[in-house]
Amino acid sequence: MVMKVTMKLAMVMIMVVVLGNQVVSSMGMSLCNLTQDDLITCKPAVTKVDPPIDPTAECCTALKKADFACLCSYKNSMMLPSFGIDPDRALQLPDKCKIPTTTKCTKK
């Protein structure tokens, strides 16, 4: 159960990286408690590259302040692949950063 929740939260993080980068940069605002810089620091960890890149300490620090319930509201976006985001890698972010989450983010 925890793994499913973690995976879904990571998927949402990918969407925030992609969508938030555009929204935040155009409006100069934050998204789900993450600034544009926060989102950009995590993008390499969720981008399709070989070998995969682990999240940086800065990315993990940014994720600690994220509003995961807010991030869950972006979970059904179909835009991720068009931005080169690998959902499987994004799903691993909370675990790789050792961030416990309690938000129930279910896929509908």
Legacy VTK file of the C-alpha trace (Angstrom):
# vtk DataFile Version 3.0
C-alpha trace
ASCII
DATASET POLYDATA
POINTS 108 float
0.000 0.000 0.000
2.767 2.435 0.949
4.632 1.592 -2.268
1.534 2.340 -4.368
1.019 5.660 -2.600
4.688 6.529 -3.027
4.633 5.608 -6.700
1.571 7.698 -7.378
3.012 10.676 -5.543
6.158 10.433 -7.605
4.082 10.408 -10.785
2.462 13.581 -9.643
5.898 15.054 -9.000
6.811 14.414 -12.623
3.772 16.286 -13.788
4.577 19.157 -11.505
8.113 19.288 -12.872
6.779 19.462 -16.402
3.684 21.560 -15.961
4.982 23.608 -13.090
8.061 24.647 -15.001
5.847 26.301 -17.600
3.282 27.724 -15.185
5.754 28.988 -12.618
8.101 30.534 -15.161
5.312 32.393 -16.903
3.638 33.600 -13.716
6.563 33.816 -11.302
4.636 31.822 -8.699
5.068 28.586 -6.826
3.179 25.372 -7.455
2.290 23.026 -4.596
4.883 24.795 -2.403
7.600 24.263 -5.032
9.308 27.112 -6.857
10.470 26.955 -10.445
14.007 26.324 -9.184
12.748 23.452 -7.008
11.055 21.838 -9.996
14.066 22.276 -12.238
16.381 20.611 -9.708
14.305 17.422 -9.918
13.894 17.269 -13.688
17.154 15.365 -14.436
16.068 12.599 -12.040
12.822 11.996 -13.940
14.086 12.463 -17.497
14.732 9.474 -19.752
18.513 9.118 -19.856
20.831 6.131 -19.666
22.173 5.606 -17.107
19.469 7.083 -14.871
20.389 10.097 -12.759
19.698 9.972 -9.029
17.903 12.943 -7.476
20.260 15.547 -6.089
20.279 16.633 -2.468
18.675 19.873 -3.665
15.852 17.951 -5.336
15.219 15.913 -2.199
15.263 19.049 -0.055
12.714 20.650 -2.373
10.448 17.598 -2.233
10.373 17.740 1.560
8.397 20.974 1.420
6.046 19.850 -1.371
2.313 19.746 -0.806
1.698 16.166 -1.939
-2.087 16.519 -1.802
-1.737 19.407 -4.253
0.634 17.377 -6.421
-1.944 14.586 -6.564
-4.341 16.927 -8.334
-2.038 16.717 -11.385
-1.831 12.930 -11.491
-3.932 12.353 -14.612
-1.972 14.576 -16.999
-1.139 12.900 -20.298
1.556 15.462 -21.156
4.447 13.796 -19.315
5.801 11.658 -22.164
5.870 14.629 -24.529
8.320 16.318 -22.148
10.629 13.301 -21.977
9.564 12.448 -18.435
9.830 8.800 -17.414
6.948 8.049 -15.018
8.770 5.046 -13.548
11.704 7.234 -12.510
9.410 9.841 -11.040
7.634 7.204 -9.010
10.947 6.412 -7.348
11.684 9.958 -6.129
10.117 9.808 -2.655
11.838 6.485 -1.931
15.183 7.626 -3.330
14.949 10.795 -1.265
13.769 8.822 1.779
10.718 11.037 2.152
7.809 9.420 3.989
4.409 10.381 2.606
0.973 9.920 4.092
-1.072 11.391 1.251
-3.365 8.886 -0.406
-2.913 9.591 -4.097
-4.996 7.061 -6.012
-5.185 6.792 -9.787
-8.724 7.098 -11.129
LINES 1 109
108 0 1 2 3 4 5 6 7 8 9 10 11 12 13 14 15 16 17 18 19 20 21 22 23 24 25 26 27 28 29 30 31 32 33 34 35 36 37 38 39 40 41 42 43 44 45 46 47 48 49 50 51 52 53 54 55 56 57 58 59 60 61 62 63 64 65 66 67 68 69 70 71 72 73 74 75 76 77 78 79 80 81 82 83 84 85 86 87 88 89 90 91 92 93 94 95 96 97 98 99 100 101 102 103 104 105 106 107
